Amino acid sequence: MLLTVFTSTLNRAGLLPRIFESIVRQKRTDIEWLVVDDGSEDDTPEIIAEFARKVPFPIRYYRQPRGGKHRAYNMALLLARGELMLTLDSDDWLPDKAVDVIEEYMPIVRCDKKICGMIALKADANGNIYGREMSGKVLAAGDNAKYEEVMCTGERCIILKTDVARQYPFPTVEGELFMTESVMFSRLSIDYGFAIVNKVLSYCEYQSDGLTQNIHTLLCQNPVGFMIYHSQRINQATTLKAAIGAALRYVAFRSMAGVNGNAAEHSGKY
C-alpha cells in the first residue's frame, strides 16, 4: 500500500465528509484512511462506519481516551499500513490528484535512505498558500538554516516514510494534551532530509475552536511540551539572537511547568 492518510478527530463529525470525499476523488485503491478518535461524543463512529461501506479502499477507525493529537499520532504510527503517512487534520482535505503527485516524487524518496519524506505546500480553501514557496529540491539532514527557511515561513504538508516516522514518536507528558508537531519534525531533520514539493498537497480551513486559533490556552496548559520544543530550538538556532530567544522561552516555560518541568528534565523522559 502506498499511502496512509491519518486523521485525528475530536467532535468534528460535520467536517469528516469533506476529507472523505477528497480521498474518494483521488480514485486510488492503494491508500487507506486511518481515523483515530480522541474521545469524540458526537456521531463520528457511525459516520465513519457508513463511509467504510461505500468505498473500495480501507477505512479503519480506532478510538482512544482523550489524550491529544500527538498521542493519536503515536497510535497511528503503530497501525499504519502505508509505505508513506500523510496527516490530515479534521479541517484539512486533499486537492484532486494529490496522491498522483506524491507517487511522482516517490523515486526520489525511495532511492535515498537519508530522505524521510516530502514537504509540500498547504493552502486555504481559495488556493492561497500559507506562507511562501520553498527554494531548492531537497532539505538536507542537519541543515538548520534551510530548515528555518522551509519550515518556519508557512504551514506545510508533510508526508513521511512510515518506517522512519515510527522511530520518532512524540514524547508524551502526563497531564498535557498538546505538543507542537515541530518537536517531532525538528528531531527528524537532524538525521534525515526531505524532498521539497512546491505543489499544494493539502487544503485547510481553520476552525474557531481549533488548536491554531487557541494558541494562548495551549501555551498555558502545556508548558512542558513547549519547554521541550524550545530546548531543541536552542541547539538548532542559526544565530546568537535566535539561540538567546529560544533559551529565554525555554526558561519561561520551565518556570511555568514548575515541578513537572524539573521532573521531566531530570528524568530525560516525557
N, C-alpha and C positions, 0 to 999 in steps of 0.2 A: 504494500500500500504506500502510495506516495506521500499523502498528507493527512495529518490530524488537525482539524480545526477545533480548538479548545475554547469553551466559553464558561466562565464563572458567572453565576447569576444569583441575585437576591431580590425576590419580589419584583421581577421585571417581565412577567408573563406577557404583558402587552407589547413589548419590544421584540420578543423572540421570533415572531413570524417574519420580520424583516431580515433577520440573519438567515433563517431557514430558506426563505425564497431566494436570497442571494447565493446560497450554496447550491440550491437546485439549478439555478441558471448557469452554473459552471458546466453542467452537462458532463460530469465525470463520475465514474464509479470506483476510481482508485483513491477516494477520500473518505474520511469519516468525520462525523460531528460528535465531539465528546463534551457533554454538558455536566458540569459539577455544580450542584445546587448548594449554596451556602446557607441553608436553613430557611428557604422561602416558605411563606404562609399563604401564598396565593395558589392558583391552579396550574402552576408550572409543570408538575408531573404529568397531568392529564394532557396538556398541550404538547409536550414532548412525545408522549406515547402516541398521540394522533399523528404527529409529523412522521414518526418512525414507520407507521403503516402505509405511508404514501410513496416512499422513495426506494430506489434500488441500492443506495449506499447505506452503510451502517450509521445509525444514530444511537449513541449509548448515553444513558442518564445515571448519574450517581448523586447521592445526597450525603452531605456531611453536616455535623453540628456547626453552628455559627462559629467561624474561625478566621474569616477574611479571605480575600482573593489569593494571597500568597500561599495559604495552606491549600486552597483548592488547586492552585497551580502545581504544588508538590504532589498532590494526589494524581493529577493528570499526567505528570511525568511517569508515574508508575503504570498507568493504564493505557497510555497512547500506543497505537499500533503503527502509526505512520512513520516513514523514514524522516519526515520533517514535521515540525509542530508550529502552528500559527495560532496566536492568541487573539481572539475577537471578543472584546467586552460586549456586554448586552446592548450597548448603544453604538456598536460598530456593525459594519456589514461589508461584503466583498463587492468590488466592481465586477462587471461581466468579464470573463476570460482571465481573471486574476490567477487561477491555478495554471492556466496555459503559460502565462508569463513566468511563473515560478518554475515550471518544467523547462522552459528555455534556458534558465540560468543554472539548472542542475549540473551540467557538465563541469562548470567552474567549481561548484561546491563539492562534487564527488571526487574530483581529481586532486584536490589539495586538502590533505589531512589537517592543515593548520587553519582552515576556514571552517567556521562552525555554523554558517548560515548566511542569511541575506538581510540587509537593511534597505527598506523601501520607503516610499513616501506615503503619507496619510493626508487626507483632505476632508473638508466638510461636505455637507450634502450638495452644495453648489459647485463643488470641484475646486475650491480654494485650498491650496496646500498650506498645511500648518508648518510655518517656518519657511525655510528656503531649500532649494535643491542642493544636492551634495556634489562635491567635486571628486574626481578620480573614479577608479573602478574597484578599488579594494581598500578597506580599512585594515591595516596590518596589525598583528598582535603587538601589544605594548606601545603603540603609537599614541601617546596621551594627547598630543596636540591635535592630531587628526580626530581622535575620539571627541574632543571638545567641539570641534567644527561640525562633526556629523551628528552627534547625539544631543548636543546642548543648544542647537539652533532650530529646534522644531520637534513636533510629535513625529514618531517614526513607526512604521510597521515592521516588526521583527519576525523572521522565520528562522527557526533553529533546527539543526540536526538533533533528532530526539535522543540518540545515544550519547551525544555530547552534553546536551542540556541536563540529562539525568545526573551528571557529575556535579552540577551546580544548582542544587535546590536552594530555595530561600531559607535563611535562618529563621527560626520562629522564637518569639518572645512571649512568655507566659503573661496573659492578661492584655496583650496588644493584638489588635485586629487588622493592622495595616503595616505594610512595609513597601517602600518605593521599589519599583522594578529596577531602578538604577543600581541598587545593591547587587543584584544578580548580574546585570549587564556589565558593570564595571569590573567584576571579578572575571567574567568570561573574557573580556577584552585584553586582559593581561596575558592570557595563554593562547587566544585564538583571534583570527581575523574574520572579517565579514565581507562578502561580496556586496557592492553598492548597486542598488537598482533604482535609477531615477524615474520610476513609474509609480503611480498611485496604486497600491495593492490593498488598501482598506479605506473606508469612509467612516466618519464618526459624527455623531450629533450629541454633544454633551448635554446631560440632563441636570436639572436644577438640584436634584437630590443626589447627584453623583459624587464620586471621590474628588474629581478635579475641582468642582465648584465649592468644596468644603475643606479646603486645604488647611485653614487655621485650626479647625477642630481636629484634623488629623495630626497636626504638629503637636497639639497639646495632649492628645490621648495616646500617642505612640512615640514617646521620646526616645526609648531605647533603639527603636528601628532607625530613627533619624540620626541618633548618635553613631550607630554602626555605619550608616551611609557617609557621614562627614568624616569619620575616621579613615575610610577608604579614600575619600577625595583629598585628604592631606597628602597621601603618598603619590597620588596621580596628578596633583596640581602641576601646571606647566609654568607658573610664575610664582614669585615670592608672595605677591599680593593675594593670589588665589589660595596659596597654602595657608597664609595667615587667616584669611576669611573662613576657610574650612575648619581651621583649628579653633577659632572663636566660636563658630557654630557648634562644633563638637563639644566644647566646654559648656556651652549654654544648655544643650540637650542632656549632657551628662548630669548637670545640676538639676534639671527638671526631672530626670529619671530617678535621682536620689539613690536609695538603697538598691533598687533594681539595676540601675546603671553600674554601680560598684560590683554587684554580684555578677553581672554579665561580663564585665571587663576582666575580673579576676578569674572567672571560670574558663574564659575563651570559648564558651558555648552559649548559644542563644536559643 
